Amino acid sequence: MLEEEYSPDEENEELFEHHRFEADPGQKPLRVDKFLGNLLANTSRNKIQQSAAAGNIRVNGEKVKSNYKVKPEDVIQIVLSYPPREVELIPQDIPITIVHQDHDVIVIHKPPGMVVHPGYGNHDGTLVNALLYQFQNLPGLNKERPGLVHRLDRDTSGIMVVAANERSMAHLANQFFERTTERTYWALVWGNVAEDSGTITGHIGRSPKNRKIFQVYPEGDQGKHAVTHFRVLERLGYVTLVECKLETGRTHQIRVHMKHIGHTLFNDKEYGGDKVLKGTTFTKYKQFVENCFNTCPRQALHAKTLGFEHPTTGERLSFNSSLPEDMEKLVEKWRNYSHFKGGD
């Protein structure tokens, strides 16, 4: 009997799918690319071979080439970029900041307020529309998310990598899947974080009360395993600047985990950070906080660094980005306020 396990990681910021098959006891020898091609109706054999070349096909836990012959009761796993809905993609002349570009990868700095790919309510004006204007041969051009292997929330700024060809797309997707990428974020959170550093572990899943947001399920009975490491960068009285390092990549992971430990991101409207959560009751203080909200009218979260292995050369690449102007001004406001008040 042939069994399949399909897990399109809809709660994950990465954009890939994981298929798992178990070959029948009577399976006759068959190339693994043909074996998978027979089962994955909407996936070309070329894409399967690209996945094999990138090390994204495993049999019984071992990486195999596309000419491997499947045997009875083999367990075959493959990682593929997630197949989104078919939509009309319109190239648009939208300025984007390119940090690095070669034949295989494009590293960009996404500004706050930009949606990464078209979707419900956002048919254009996205990063994908901008990429299509500048690059005509991104992998998966007939799809909604050409070149994308991960994403950032609309109001999160920072570093992203885009695949320039199919082989790179498969290779990068595997790195995100295997958690070999290195990602750090800077966030301004409410409250004085007690510990200088720590690790937050807790399954993350959609909230049953509001499907647009997520929550931690401490018992692990729902959601998906998630781990965030954090360290304090600067204490600013009623708020703290922290660095978060992702071990997993669930949607809203930092926002949900920090709220879970009592330190909601500053001005995070969806998670209640757009209210005065710490501080005094003085009118002048409330006016100061409101001024801060206007200075950075989004959750104060920035993808600071990204490290990964180059798909062709194998070189370890690392990219760093400065805080955008709105977060820089926000931190400076709190720094001045904290200094004036003598801290908390």
C-alpha positions, 0 to 999 in steps of 0.5 A: 500500500502506498501512503502519502503525508502532505504538509503545506506549511500554511503556518510557516513563513517559508513557502514550500511543501513536504511530501512523504511517500512509502513504497508498496511492498511489491514496488518494482525498481523505478527511478525516483524522479519517475516514481515521484512524477507519477504521484505529483500530478502538477509537478514537472519531472524537471522540477523534481530533478532540480530538487534532487540536484539541490539535495531535497529528495531523501530515501530512508533519510539519505539524500539521493540523486534523481536516478536512484531506483525506488525499492519496496517499502522505501520511504521517500521525502521531497521538498518543493516550493509551495504551489500557490493559486494562479493569479495574473502577475503584473510587472510594476515599476516600484523601487526596491533596494537590492543589496546583492545580486548574482546569477542565483540569488537576489537579496533585497531590503523590504521596506515596511508597508510592502506586501510580499506577494499578491493575495486576497485584497492585495492584487498589485503593488507587492514585492513580486510585482516590483521583482517582475519589472526588474527580472524577467526570468524568475522561477515559477513565473506562472505562479503567484510567488516567483522566486520566493522561498520565505516572506515577511509580514507587510509591516515588517521591514528587512532582509529577504533572499529571492531565488533567481532560478529553479535550482536555487529555489530548490536549494534555498527552500531546503535550507529554510526547511532544514533550518540551516539559515541564520536569521536575526530580527530587532524588535522594540517590545513593551516592558523591561525584559527581566532576563538578559537572554533566553529561549521561548519554546511553544507551539504556535497555531491559529487563534480559534477566536480570530483566524487572522492571528496566532497564539501559543499552545503551551501543551503542544496539543495544537499548532506547530513547534516553534523556538525563538532565542532572544537577547536584550540589546538596550533597556529603555525604561518602559520598553526594551530593544531586543534581538530575536533569533529564529530557530523555526519560522512560523507566521508571526512567530516573534510577535506571538512568542514575545506577547506570550512572555508578556512583552508585546511588540510596540504598536503591534495592532493585531496583538494589542501593542498599539495601547499603553501597556507599560508606564504612567497615567500622566497625560504627557506620557500618553501624549508621548506614546501616541507621538511614538505610535505616529513616528512608527505606525506599525509593529516595531520589527525589523529583519536585521540579518540573514545568512545562508549557503550560496546555492552554487558556490557553497560559500556562506553568505551573510547580510546585515541591514540598518534599522529603517528610519521609522524604527530608528527615530522611534528608538531614539525617542525612547532613548531620550525619554529614558535618559530624561527620566533617568530610566525605570 
